[in-house]
Amino acid sequence: MYVLNTFAFSSHDVLSSRIAAALAVTAIFALWARWLKGVTPGGALAGFAVAFAIYLGTGVAGFFVLFGVFLVTAAATHWRRPVKEQHGKPVQHNGRDGRQVLANVSAAAAVCGACVLFPHSTTYLMPGAIAALAETAADTVSSETGEALRGPTFLLIPFRRVEPGPDGAISLGGTTCGLLAALFVAFLAWLTGLLDIWWSLTAAGCGFAGMLFDSILGATIETRGLLGNDGVNFLATIFAADLALLISWLTG
């Protein structure tokens, strides 16, 4: 299938030696994100928890990918913020709260937690974790850049053109940026040796599919008030992770 780099553990001894590093690195990361006002205090705690799980399951390589997701989504969120505010987009000046962090990253953390419990299955589980992170990056970047660019916007279900802003609406510019964000996460996974090139691209494709699934949910159940944005984001990351895990299982 593919071989993880040396950061992937194969024994409880390696896991035990990783805990101290995971606590230190993820605590610093959470405090730094809070200092930048990228997250609220609750968001920092949630970020610490999910980052800790990801570090335990994948080592510094997985944390590096998570850090890349944080940077690319933060950049997209701040890009052309005055334009977004001018058109009525609510801006969270204190960053994402705990529910938002968990909605976007808990699926990846859960898969990494499974890597801790079932270390011999890590190679089959890793595409799911990367796909979930790719979906998070793709969805956030596509939404933020789409609203900043203000290009022609469409709903997938039913397919029709709408003004920028409605739940589930997508644009060519935002969708393209979302795809690039998913590929960026895949590149980091390949660069760190977590996945080979084929599985990195597969994870990116599953993340992109999850982004489109998010748009479908937004245009159907979210717009009817049946589920909030956090719930939609959570289901979309699960969809991306499960799709990658299914492909991994079928081809393994």
C-alpha angles and dihedrals in degrees: 000000000000138000125242118222123255091277090077109091126226102183142039089248091063090046092051093050090050098055096076092049091046092052093049098044097043093046091053090047093051093048091047092050089050092048089054088050089238088131139021120243088267090047090052091054092048090046090052091052097049094041089051091053092047092048091049093050099043109014124223090329093065092043089053089056091048090049089052090053090052092051097047094046092046090051092050091047093053096040111112092346093164089059091052092047091048090058094048103264109154110238122211103216092181094050133240119335128226096270092052092049092049092045091056104037109020093088091058090044091051092053090048089049088055087054088059093050095041106029094167089061095052094107090057094044100046097078088059093054093048092045090054091051090046090053092051092051094044095048096047095043094046092050096045097043092042091057091044095051094045094205128155108308131204141186116228094209109063093012107231140125118263139171115273114273111047120124111272095013117143135190134199093245095047093044091050091050089048091054090049090051091053090049089049090056089047090051091053091050090052093043092054093045096244091125136011120242096269094050092042090057091044090054090048090051091050090048091051090048088052089053090055090046087054089055091050092050090047093052094047119026100016095050088052091053094246093122135014128234093262091054091049091050091049093051092047093054090048090050092052093046094046092047091054092044090051092052090046091051094045094049097037 
